Amino acid sequence: MSVIGIVCEFNPFHNGHKYLIDSVKKSPDDIAVAVMSGNFVQRAEPALFPKEIRIKAALSCGVDIVLELPFLYATASAEIFAENAVRILNAFGCEKIAFGAENTELSLLEKAVDVICAPEFDEELKNELSKGVSYPAARQAAFDKYGVECDISLPNNILAIEYLKAVKKLDSRLIPTAVNRIGAGYNDDFALGDFASATHIRNLIEKGESYQKLVPENTLGIYENTIKSGNSVSRRNYNIAVMSLLRGRLDDCWSQIANMAEGLDNRIKTAIINCNSLNEIYDSAKTKRFTHSRVRRAVLSAALGVTETDMSIKAPYCRLLGFNREASEMLGGLAKSSKLPFVTSFSDILKADSSDVKRVFEFENKSSNIYNLFLQNTVKASTEMTYMPIKMN
């Protein structure tokens, strides 16, 4: 029996996710522990469905325990995202970490980690950036000089390398397993057979087009009921809510806002004044130096007041979001031996003797409060304070 950690967004859970889980659960006694982004994902956007829906979908398809990757880290750079996810899985007692990758040869990925972590790599990167190319292109060009045949610009490879970096940095006992990503690529807006990216599936759902063959059968009822009940995100609601927050903060000093950099704060402020939508802001503020991803994260950080100091906090707790009957017995032992405070309710947050626990949860509550306004049928505030873990039989 193994306790296998998986880092995920499940936005939404699809056939590729099921393939990953089935590939790593070798025994009926194996336990899959997913550390999952809450209501916001790494693109610094709201998840299409609330976390409760994505938890139910995951638990119906082979995931046994779902922990939360808090908002601060779920919307951060790949490095911060991965390090804090690994920190939670390691503290919870997972023995392995499994992830998808375009390159699954671990020795090759580990060589890539050695290159990127070498002090001289930063100098090579600076030299490439000075040529005026984009950050991703400069990073790949600097990397290619070391003769390691690995494409570090591919989305799954980026995260795979960051997971391995985090395991090494934290001196974790987690044993890595890389599973080949099959079907369409991460950002491809098309399907290959029964496999498609979450991006493509979200686009189909939002257009009201057929997506059913691209997700496991067990999830269909969950998704269909969610869509019919108006419990999915409205892009219009999202745009209005965040634009309102941003325009209300134009007079604030943004120098300490997370994901900002010299020059980016002024570009974003100018864009907020002149643009009428978030997409217009992203396009207007983007440069070769500041990628779309960087701009989106900076904009969301500004909207919610996330500072660099907040981002420096390391994941301070393991929060249980859901579990199934098969994992019930083992869950108690894992919770008891957790190296981080184990949180199942708001009362655990209140009892915690840690300002970091309270600060990280504060952003969970704040982000969920505005997320609830993005839904087609809006929801009241403070749902994080009454949330209890979902148990599925």
C-alpha positions in Angstrom: 0.0 0.0 0.0 1.2 3.5 -0.9 0.0 7.0 -0.1 0.4 8.9 -3.4 0.3 12.7 -3.7 -1.0 14.5 -6.7 -1.0 18.3 -7.3 -4.1 19.4 -9.2 -6.7 21.9 -10.2 -9.3 19.6 -11.8 -10.7 22.5 -13.7 -12.6 20.4 -14.5 -11.7 16.7 -13.8 -11.3 15.0 -17.1 -10.2 11.7 -18.8 -6.5 12.7 -18.6 -6.8 13.1 -14.8 -8.4 9.7 -14.6 -5.6 8.2 -16.6 -3.0 9.7 -14.3 -4.7 8.4 -11.2 -5.3 4.9 -12.7 -1.6 4.8 -13.8 -0.2 5.4 -10.3 -2.7 3.5 -8.1 -1.2 0.0 -8.6 -3.0 -1.7 -5.7 -6.6 -1.5 -4.4 -5.1 -0.4 -1.1 -3.2 2.5 -2.5 -4.5 5.9 -1.4 -4.4 8.9 -3.8 -4.1 12.3 -1.9 -4.8 15.3 -4.1 -3.7 18.8 -3.0 -6.1 20.8 -5.1 -6.4 24.6 -5.8 -9.5 26.1 -4.2 -11.8 28.5 -6.1 -8.9 30.1 -8.0 -6.3 28.5 -10.2 -2.7 29.2 -11.4 -3.8 31.2 -14.4 -5.0 33.7 -11.7 -8.6 33.1 -12.8 -11.6 31.6 -11.0 -12.2 27.9 -11.5 -15.2 27.2 -13.8 -16.9 25.2 -11.0 -16.7 25.8 -7.2 -14.3 23.6 -5.3 -17.1 21.5 -3.8 -18.1 20.4 -7.3 -14.5 19.6 -8.3 -14.0 17.7 -5.1 -17.0 15.5 -5.7 -15.9 14.8 -9.3 -12.4 13.8 -8.0 -13.7 11.6 -5.2 -16.0 9.8 -7.7 -13.1 8.9 -10.0 -10.3 7.4 -7.8 -9.1 10.2 -5.6 -9.4 9.3 -1.9 -8.5 12.4 0.0 -8.5 16.0 -1.1 -6.5 18.7 0.6 -6.5 22.4 -0.2 -3.7 24.3 -1.9 -4.5 27.8 -0.4 -5.3 30.7 -2.6 -2.0 32.4 -2.1 -0.1 29.5 -3.6 -2.7 28.3 -6.1 -2.5 31.6 -8.0 1.3 32.0 -7.7 4.2 31.3 -10.1 5.1 27.7 -10.9 7.9 27.7 -8.3 5.7 28.9 -5.4 2.8 26.8 -6.5 4.9 23.6 -6.6 6.9 24.2 -3.5 3.9 24.8 -1.2 2.0 21.9 -2.7 4.9 19.6 -2.1 5.3 21.0 1.4 1.6 20.1 2.2 1.9 16.6 0.7 5.2 15.9 2.5 3.8 17.2 5.8 0.7 15.0 5.4 2.7 11.9 5.1 2.6 11.0 1.4 5.2 8.6 0.3 5.2 9.4 -3.5 4.3 12.3 -5.7 2.9 11.7 -9.2 2.6 14.2 -12.0 2.1 14.4 -15.7 5.0 15.5 -18.0 5.8 15.7 -21.6 9.2 14.2 -20.8 8.9 11.3 -18.3 12.5 10.2 -18.0 13.2 11.2 -14.4 17.0 11.3 -14.9 16.5 13.9 -17.6 14.1 16.0 -15.5 16.6 15.8 -12.6 19.4 17.0 -14.9 17.2 19.9 -15.9 16.7 20.8 -12.2 20.5 20.8 -11.7 21.0 23.2 -14.6 18.2 25.6 -13.5 19.5 25.6 -9.9 23.1 26.2 -10.8 24.2 29.8 -9.9 25.6 30.5 -13.4 22.2 29.8 -15.0 20.8 33.1 -13.7 23.7 34.9 -15.5 22.9 33.0 -18.8 19.3 33.9 -18.4 20.1 37.6 -17.9 22.3 37.5 -21.0 19.5 36.1 -23.1 16.9 38.6 -21.7 19.2 41.4 -22.7 18.7 40.4 -26.3 15.1 41.6 -26.1 13.4 38.2 -26.3 10.5 37.0 -24.1 11.2 35.5 -20.8 10.1 31.9 -21.8 12.3 32.1 -24.9 15.2 33.5 -23.0 14.9 30.8 -20.3 14.9 28.0 -22.9 17.8 29.5 -24.8 19.9 29.8 -21.6 19.0 26.2 -20.7 19.9 24.8 -24.2 23.5 25.9 -23.7 23.9 23.1 -21.2 23.2 20.3 -23.7 20.3 18.7 -21.7 17.6 17.6 -24.2 14.5 18.7 -22.4 11.9 21.3 -23.4 11.5 23.4 -20.3 8.9 25.6 -21.9 6.2 22.9 -22.1 3.6 23.4 -19.3 3.7 20.0 -17.7 7.5 19.9 -17.9 7.7 23.3 -16.2 5.7 22.0 -13.2 7.4 18.6 -13.2 10.8 20.3 -12.8 9.4 22.6 -10.1 8.1 19.6 -8.1 11.5 17.9 -8.3 13.1 21.2 -7.2 10.8 21.4 -4.3 11.4 17.8 -3.2 15.1 18.5 -3.3 14.9 21.9 -1.5 12.7 20.5 1.3 14.8 17.3 1.6 11.5 15.5 1.2 11.1 11.7 1.3 8.6 11.9 -1.6 9.4 9.5 -4.4 8.6 11.1 -7.8 6.7 9.3 -10.5 6.3 11.0 -13.9 3.4 9.9 -16.1 3.3 10.7 -19.8 0.7 13.2 -20.8 -1.4 11.7 -23.5 -3.8 13.3 -26.0 -4.0 17.1 -26.7 -1.5 19.5 -25.1 -2.1 21.6 -22.1 -3.4 24.7 -23.9 -4.7 23.0 -27.1 -8.3 23.9 -27.9 -9.1 20.6 -29.6 -9.6 17.0 -28.6 -7.6 13.9 -29.6 -10.0 11.0 -29.3 -11.4 11.0 -25.8 -8.7 13.3 -24.4 -8.6 17.0 -24.3 -7.1 19.8 -22.3 -9.1 21.4 -19.5 -9.0 24.6 -21.5 -10.8 23.0 -24.4 -13.4 21.4 -22.1 -14.1 24.7 -20.3 -14.6 26.4 -23.7 -17.0 23.7 -24.8 -19.0 24.0 -21.6 -19.1 27.8 -21.7 -20.4 27.6 -25.3 -23.0 25.0 -24.5 -21.4 22.4 -26.8 -20.9 18.7 -26.2 -18.0 17.8 -23.9 -19.4 14.6 -22.4 -17.0 12.0 -24.0 -14.0 14.0 -22.7 -14.8 13.5 -19.0 -15.3 10.3 -16.9 -18.9 9.0 -16.8 -19.0 9.4 -13.0 -18.6 13.1 -13.3 -21.4 13.8 -15.9 -24.3 14.0 -13.4 -22.2 16.3 -11.1 -21.3 18.6 -14.0 -24.8 18.7 -15.6 -26.6 19.5 -12.4 -24.0 22.2 -11.7 -24.5 23.8 -15.1 -28.3 23.6 -14.9 -28.4 25.2 -11.4 -26.3 28.1 -12.4 -23.4 27.1 -10.1 -20.7 27.9 -12.7 -18.7 31.0 -13.2 -20.0 33.9 -15.3 -17.2 35.6 -17.1 -19.3 38.8 -17.1 -19.7 38.7 -13.3 -16.0 38.0 -12.9 -15.0 40.9 -15.1 -17.3 43.4 -13.3 -16.3 42.3 -9.8 -12.5 42.4 -10.3 -12.6 45.6 -12.4 -14.6 47.2 -9.5 -11.9 46.2 -7.0 -9.1 47.4 -9.2 -10.7 50.8 -9.9 -11.3 51.3 -6.2 -7.5 50.7 -5.5 -6.0 53.1 -8.1 -4.8 55.5 -5.4 -3.1 52.8 -3.4 0.7 52.3 -3.4 1.3 49.1 -5.3 5.1 48.8 -4.8 4.7 46.0 -2.3 2.0 44.0 -4.2 3.0 40.5 -5.1 4.0 39.6 -8.6 4.6 43.3 -9.4 7.9 44.7 -10.7 9.3 48.1 -11.4 7.3 49.4 -14.4 4.6 46.8 -14.3 2.6 48.6 -11.6 2.4 51.8 -13.7 1.5 49.8 -16.8 -1.4 48.1 -15.0 -2.7 51.2 -13.4 -2.7 53.0 -16.8 -4.5 50.0 -18.4 -7.1 50.0 -15.6 -7.9 53.7 -16.4 -8.1 53.2 -20.1 -9.5 49.7 -20.5 -13.0 48.3 -19.8 -12.2 44.6 -19.3 -9.7 42.4 -17.7 -8.6 40.9 -21.1 -7.9 44.4 -22.4 -5.8 45.1 -19.3 -3.8 41.9 -19.7 -3.1 42.7 -23.4 -2.3 46.3 -22.7 0.1 45.6 -19.9 1.9 42.6 -21.4 5.4 43.0 -22.8 8.2 40.6 -23.7 9.5 41.1 -20.1 6.0 40.8 -18.5 4.2 37.7 -19.8 0.4 37.3 -19.8 0.7 35.0 -16.8 2.8 37.5 -14.8 0.3 40.3 -15.6 -2.7 38.2 -14.6 -1.2 37.3 -11.3 -0.2 40.9 -10.6 -3.7 42.1 -11.4 -5.3 39.6 -9.1 -2.8 40.3 -6.3 -3.6 44.0 -6.7 -7.4 43.4 -6.6 -7.1 41.4 -3.3 -4.2 43.3 -1.7 -1.7 40.4 -1.7 1.8 41.6 -0.8 5.2 40.1 -1.3 5.3 39.6 2.5 2.1 37.5 2.3 3.6 35.4 -0.5 6.7 34.7 1.6 4.6 32.7 4.1 5.1 29.0 3.7 2.0 26.8 3.6 1.1 26.7 7.3 -1.5 24.0 7.5 -3.1 20.9 5.8 -6.8 21.6 5.2 -9.1 18.7 4.5 -11.6 19.4 1.8 -13.0 15.9 1.2 -12.5 12.1 1.4 -14.2 8.9 0.6 -15.2 5.9 2.7 -12.2 3.8 1.7 -9.8 6.4 3.1 -11.7 7.0 6.3 -9.6 4.6 8.5 -6.2 5.8 7.2 -7.2 9.5 7.3 -7.2 9.6 11.1 -3.7 8.3 11.3 -2.4 10.7 8.6 -4.1 13.6 10.3 -2.7 12.8 13.7 0.9 12.4 12.3 0.7 15.5 10.1 3.7 17.8 10.5 1.5 20.8 9.8 -1.7 21.7 11.7 -4.5 19.7 10.4 -7.6 21.8 9.6 -11.1 20.5 9.2 -13.2 23.5 10.3 -13.0 27.2 10.9 -12.7 26.5 14.7 -9.3 24.9 13.9 -8.2 28.2 12.4 -9.4 30.2 15.4 -7.5 27.8 17.8 -4.3 27.9 15.9 -1.4 29.7 17.7 0.0 31.1 14.5 -0.4 34.4 12.7 0.6 32.7 9.4 -2.4 30.3 9.7 -4.8 33.1 10.2 -3.3 35.3 7.4 -3.4 32.5 4.8 -6.9 31.6 5.7 -7.9 35.3 5.6 -7.1 35.3 1.9 -9.0 32.0 1.4 -12.0 33.7 2.9 -11.6 37.0 1.0 -11.1 35.3 -2.3 -14.1 33.0 -1.8 -16.3 35.9 -0.9 -15.7 37.5 -4.3 -15.7 34.2 -6.1 -19.3 33.7 -4.9 -20.2 36.8 -6.8 -18.8 35.4 -10.0 -21.3 32.5 -10.1 -24.3 32.8 -12.4 -26.4 32.4 -9.3 -24.5 34.4 -6.7 -23.8 33.0 -3.2 -23.6 34.6 0.2 -20.3 35.5 1.8 -18.3 33.7 4.5 -18.9 30.2 3.2 -15.3 29.3 4.1 -16.2 29.7 7.8 -18.9 27.2 7.6 -17.3 24.7 5.2 -17.0 21.1 6.3 -15.2 18.3 4.5 -17.2 16.4 1.9 -17.5 12.7 2.6 -18.5 10.4 -0.3 -19.5 6.8 0.0 
